[in-house]
Amino acid sequence: MKRAHRTAHARIWTVLGIVLPLAFFAILALRQTPPADRPAVLIEAPAEGSGEEAAQ
């Protein structure tokens, strides 16, 4: 009886060890939005003459 229990236990943990990480990474992959769906972020250069030079 002990041998069957150990075999079943080893098989269950092996399956869980493979299925759980695969499910985790699949969920992460499905949650990501493609770059085309993200709004554009405008990065502007600082205006010339601003800062300490403009104060003088």
CORGI-V659774 format. One record per residue. N is the residue number from 1. RES is the residue in one letter. PHI is phi in whole degrees, 0 to 359 (* if undefined). D_CENTER is the distance of its C-alpha to the mean C-alpha in whole Angstrom. Layout:
BEGIN
n:N res:RES phi:PHI d_center:D_CENTER
n:N res:RES phi:PHI d_center:D_CENTER
END
This chain:
BEGIN
n:1 res:M phi:* d_center:44
n:2 res:K phi:297 d_center:41
n:3 res:R phi:295 d_center:41
n:4 res:A phi:295 d_center:39
n:5 res:H phi:296 d_center:37
n:6 res:R phi:295 d_center:36
n:7 res:T phi:295 d_center:35
n:8 res:A phi:297 d_center:33
n:9 res:H phi:298 d_center:31
n:10 res:A phi:295 d_center:30
n:11 res:R phi:293 d_center:29
n:12 res:I phi:298 d_center:27
n:13 res:W phi:291 d_center:25
n:14 res:T phi:293 d_center:25
n:15 res:V phi:296 d_center:23
n:16 res:L phi:296 d_center:21
n:17 res:G phi:294 d_center:20
n:18 res:I phi:267 d_center:19
n:19 res:V phi:288 d_center:18
n:20 res:L phi:297 d_center:16
n:21 res:P phi:296 d_center:13
n:22 res:L phi:297 d_center:13
n:23 res:A phi:295 d_center:13
n:24 res:F phi:299 d_center:10
n:25 res:F phi:290 d_center:8
n:26 res:A phi:294 d_center:10
n:27 res:I phi:296 d_center:9
n:28 res:L phi:298 d_center:5
n:29 res:A phi:292 d_center:7
n:30 res:L phi:285 d_center:10
n:31 res:R phi:281 d_center:8
n:32 res:Q phi:287 d_center:7
n:33 res:T phi:264 d_center:11
n:34 res:P phi:295 d_center:13
n:35 res:P phi:302 d_center:14
n:36 res:A phi:293 d_center:18
n:37 res:D phi:274 d_center:17
n:38 res:R phi:275 d_center:16
n:39 res:P phi:290 d_center:19
n:40 res:A phi:288 d_center:21
n:41 res:V phi:250 d_center:21
n:42 res:L phi:276 d_center:24
n:43 res:I phi:252 d_center:25
n:44 res:E phi:256 d_center:29
n:45 res:A phi:285 d_center:31
n:46 res:P phi:297 d_center:33
n:47 res:A phi:294 d_center:36
n:48 res:E phi:289 d_center:39
n:49 res:G phi:89 d_center:42
n:50 res:S phi:271 d_center:39
n:51 res:G phi:99 d_center:39
n:52 res:E phi:291 d_center:42
n:53 res:E phi:296 d_center:44
n:54 res:A phi:286 d_center:44
n:55 res:A phi:288 d_center:46
n:56 res:Q phi:273 d_center:49
END
